Amino acid sequence: MLMGLVNLEKWNALPKAYKSVIEQAGQAANSWMMARYDQANPAALKKLLVGGTKLHAFSPPIMQACLKATRELYAETSASNANFKKVLESMNSFTANGYQWLQVAELGYDSFMARNPQG
């Protein structure tokens, strides 16, 4: 899980308790960051809207062009970086399965709630 983020030799030399503390600290930091993100962004967006900001979604052609450029960059990077390729393949497999689940579990509810806000 920490491969590439820490020196593996040093990591392996740590006592099990120290590894556990580092892993728990990372999980706590991630949870805090996600909660802070979810708490702060709606207020920031509201402030922008009150100030006159107009929101526009990217058009499907723009999204397709961005996706195409991203995939080309990923293919180019994968060709010269085996670690990147390995992580990308793992991520792609995970997200493909994840998106299927999110379509069933979250997309319908989120879309419904966005059209029917409370208050």
C-alpha positions as CSV (number, residue, x, y, z in Angstrom):
1,M,0.0,0.0,0.0
2,L,2.9,2.4,0.7
3,M,5.1,1.2,-2.1
4,G,6.6,4.1,-3.9
5,L,5.7,6.5,-1.0
6,V,8.4,5.3,1.4
7,N,11.7,3.6,1.2
8,L,10.7,-0.1,1.2
9,E,13.9,-1.2,2.9
10,K,13.3,1.3,5.8
11,W,9.7,0.3,5.9
12,N,10.4,-3.4,6.3
13,A,12.9,-2.6,9.1
14,L,10.2,-0.9,11.2
15,P,8.6,-2.8,14.1
16,K,5.0,-3.9,13.3
17,A,3.6,-1.4,15.9
18,Y,5.3,1.5,14.1
19,K,4.0,0.4,10.7
20,S,0.5,0.2,12.2
21,V,0.8,3.7,13.7
22,I,1.9,5.1,10.3
23,E,-0.9,3.3,8.5
24,Q,-3.5,4.5,11.0
25,A,-2.2,8.1,10.8
26,G,-2.5,7.9,7.0
27,Q,-6.1,6.6,7.2
28,A,-7.0,9.3,9.8
29,A,-5.5,12.0,7.6
30,N,-7.4,10.8,4.6
31,S,-10.7,10.7,6.5
32,W,-10.1,14.2,7.8
33,M,-9.2,15.5,4.4
34,M,-12.3,14.0,2.8
35,A,-14.6,15.3,5.5
36,R,-13.0,18.8,5.2
37,Y,-13.5,18.7,1.5
38,D,-17.2,17.7,1.8
39,Q,-17.7,20.4,4.5
40,A,-15.9,23.3,2.9
41,N,-16.7,23.0,-0.8
42,P,-20.5,23.6,-0.7
43,A,-20.0,26.8,1.2
44,A,-17.2,27.9,-1.2
45,L,-19.5,27.1,-4.2
46,K,-22.4,29.1,-2.6
47,K,-20.0,32.1,-2.1
48,L,-19.0,32.0,-5.8
49,L,-22.7,31.8,-6.9
50,V,-23.7,34.7,-4.7
51,G,-20.9,36.7,-6.2
52,G,-22.3,36.1,-9.7
53,T,-20.3,33.2,-10.9
54,K,-22.1,31.2,-13.6
55,L,-21.6,27.5,-13.7
56,H,-21.5,25.6,-17.0
57,A,-20.9,21.9,-17.5
58,F,-18.3,20.9,-20.0
59,S,-20.0,19.8,-23.3
60,P,-19.8,16.1,-24.2
61,P,-17.3,16.9,-27.1
62,I,-15.0,18.7,-24.7
63,M,-15.2,15.8,-22.2
64,Q,-14.5,13.3,-25.0
65,A,-11.5,15.3,-26.2
66,C,-10.1,15.5,-22.6
67,L,-10.6,11.8,-22.1
68,K,-8.9,11.0,-25.4
69,A,-5.9,13.2,-24.5
70,T,-5.7,11.7,-21.1
71,R,-5.7,8.2,-22.5
72,E,-3.1,9.1,-25.0
73,L,-0.9,10.5,-22.3
74,Y,-1.4,7.5,-20.1
75,A,-0.5,5.1,-23.0
76,E,2.7,7.2,-23.7
77,T,3.7,7.2,-20.0
78,S,2.9,3.5,-19.6
79,A,5.2,2.6,-22.6
80,S,8.2,4.1,-20.8
81,N,7.3,3.6,-17.1
82,A,6.5,0.0,-15.9
83,N,5.4,1.2,-12.4
84,F,3.0,3.7,-13.9
85,K,1.6,1.0,-16.2
86,K,1.1,-1.4,-13.3
87,V,-0.7,1.2,-11.2
88,L,-2.8,2.4,-14.1
89,E,-3.9,-1.1,-15.0
90,S,-4.9,-1.7,-11.4
91,M,-6.7,1.6,-11.1
92,N,-8.5,1.0,-14.4
93,S,-9.7,-2.4,-13.2
94,F,-10.8,-1.0,-9.9
95,T,-12.7,2.0,-11.4
96,A,-14.4,-0.1,-14.1
97,N,-15.9,-2.3,-11.4
98,G,-16.5,0.7,-9.1
99,Y,-18.4,2.7,-11.7
100,Q,-20.7,-0.3,-12.3
101,W,-21.5,-0.3,-8.6
102,L,-21.9,3.4,-8.3
103,Q,-24.4,3.4,-11.1
104,V,-26.6,1.1,-9.1
105,A,-25.9,2.3,-5.6
106,E,-25.3,6.0,-5.9
107,L,-26.0,7.6,-9.3
108,G,-29.8,7.3,-9.2
109,Y,-30.1,8.6,-5.6
110,D,-27.6,11.4,-6.2
111,S,-29.4,12.5,-9.3
112,F,-32.8,12.3,-7.6
113,M,-31.6,14.4,-4.6
114,A,-29.9,17.0,-6.9
115,R,-33.3,17.5,-8.5
116,N,-35.1,17.6,-5.1
117,P,-33.0,19.5,-2.7
118,Q,-34.1,19.9,0.9
119,G,-34.9,23.3,2.4
